[in-house]
């Protein structure tokens, strides 16, 4: 009887804890939509389809990647943000961790309106870099991490297919100059450091046309 009672008490205590954790992990998509329409809309569009090439398209992006970037823009406990950007820092300042997780899922579920490749002259070089890399310069194929079609790898590498070439190009240059330094194990900083301006433009253009 004592053992049975103890088990019942244990279960009674455990179930509310599990329920609380599940509720915490469940995204609040209604609130996320409200935030997107009020805070994110000017730069990224209410549905994550940015109206300007300087800002990334978030619709259809891997949720773990969006959450990581939002978290990296946020200063915590008096420490500077991992990604130093005055605009994004201000935008995420008032967002809770739950808000950022919900926004990440919300944007990931929106239908992407992909960009397009515009410069035919760059596509051949971009295709080679994406599929084969540059052996002589020690540059690996982009497809190795971001996939042959640019879909990315959940929780690790972002989707690049259909992203604005201008934005991708800027980020590669930021990695190269180490202005952006939130890549795990310095992977992107090392790779981008070996890319010329021409190669950056080529691979960004090629990624924009992937589907």
N, C-alpha and C positions, 0 to 999 in steps of 0.2 A: 504493500500500500504506500509506504514512504517513497519507494523508488518511482512508483506511478505518479504520485503527487509532484515529485521533483521534476519529472519529465514534463508534466503538464505545465508547471511554472516556467520551465525553460522554453517551451514552445510558445507560451503566451508572451514572454518577453521578446523572443526572436521575431515573431511575425510582425509586430509593429515596426521593428527596426528595418526589416526587409522592405516593408511597405513604404517606409519613409525614404529609403535609398532609391527605390524604384520611382517614387514620385519626384525625387530630386533629379534623377537622371532623365526623366521624360521631358522632352523639349516643350516649351510653351510657344507653339507656333503662332497663336493669335497675338501674343505680345510681341513676338519677333516681327510679325508683319507690320505691327504698329510702329515699332522702332525703325524698321526699314523704310517705311513711308514718311517718317518724320525726321530721322537723323541721317540715314544713308542715301536717301533718294537723290540729292543734288549731285553727288559724285558717282554713285554706282547704280542709280535707278531703283525704283521701288522693288523690282523683281531681280535685281542683281545684274541687269544688262546695262552696263555703263554707257552713257551717251557720249563720252569723250575717251579718246584713245590713250590719254595720259593716265586714266584710272582703270584698274583691272575689271574684267567681267567676272562676277562672282557666281552667277547662275550656273548650276551644274558642277561647281567646283567640289572637290572632296571635302566633306565637313571637318574632318580632323585637321586638314591644312588651314582652312579658314579660321578655326578656333585657335590654332597655334599662332597665326599671324595677329589676330585680335589680342591675344594674351601678350604677345611680344611688344605690342604698341603701348601696353598699359604699364605705368610706373607702379611698383608695389613696395610697400613698407619703406618709403623714402628712397628706394633705389631707382636709378634711371631705367627707362624702358630699354629692352634689348634692341628694339627697332626705334631709332630716334626720328620721329616725324611729328612735327608740331600739330598739323591738322588732325592726323589720326589719333595722336595722343589725347587731344581735346575731345574727340568723338567718343573714345572708349572710356574716358575718365569716369563717367557716371554709370557705366554698364557693370552689372554684377557678373560673376562667373556664369551663373545660370543664364543671364541674358546673352552672353557671348556664345554659349553652347547652343542655345535655341536659335540664335541668328545663323549660326553655322549650318544647322540642319535645314533651316528655312531656305537659305540661299541655295544649298545643295539640291533642293527639291524643285527649284524653279527651272523652267526650260530655257536653255541657253540660246541666244541669238548670236551665232558665231561670227567673228570677223572673217575677212577673206584675204588671201594672198594677192598682192597687187603688182609686185615687181617680178616679172618672168625671168629677168636676168639673174636674180638672186636664188631662184628656186632650185636650180641644179646643184649649186654648191651647198645650199641648205639641206637638200635631200641626202647628199653624201655625208655631211657631218652628222645628220640625225641617224642615219642607218649604219654608218661605218666609223664615224669619228675621223680623227687625223692621227694616224699611227706615228708619223715622224715627229709631231709636236706633243705626243702623249695625251691626246684628247680622246676620251672614250665616246662611243656612240650615245647620243642623247636617248635613243630608244631603250638602252639598257636599264634606265631608271624610270623614264616617263612613258615607256611603251611604244610600240611601232606606230600606233595611231594617236599617240599623245594623250591617252586617257589617264595617265598617271598610275600610281600605286597607292591605294588607300592607306592612310596613317603615316605614309613616308614621303611620297613624291607627288607634287601637284599635277593636275590636269593642265596641259598647255595647248591642246588642240583648240583652235578657234579663238585663242587669246589675241588681243591686239598686238601686232608686231612692235609697235612703238613702245608699249608697256614692257613687253618681254625684253626688248633691246635695252631699255633703261635699267631694268633690274640686273641684267647680265653685266652691264657696265658698273653698276653699283657694287656688285659682288667682286668684280675685278679690282676696283679701287678700294675695296673693303669698307666702303661707306655703309654697305649692308653686310652684317656679320651674324645673322641668326640661322645659318645653315649648320646642320649637325656635322661634326668632325671636319669642318671647313671644306666640305666636298665641292660646293659651288664656287667658293673663292679660289680654290686650286684650279678647277677646270676653266673658269672664266678668265683667270690670270694668264692662260695660254691662248686665249682667243683674240684675234685681231678685230678691229672695228668692222671690217668687211665680213668676217666669219660670224660675228654677232648679228649683223644685219641679215645675213643669209639664213641662219638657223631660226631667227625670230620670224622672218617672212614665211619660211617653210611651215613652222608650227601653226601660224595663223590660218593656213589653208588645210590643215589636217582635220579629219572628221572621224 
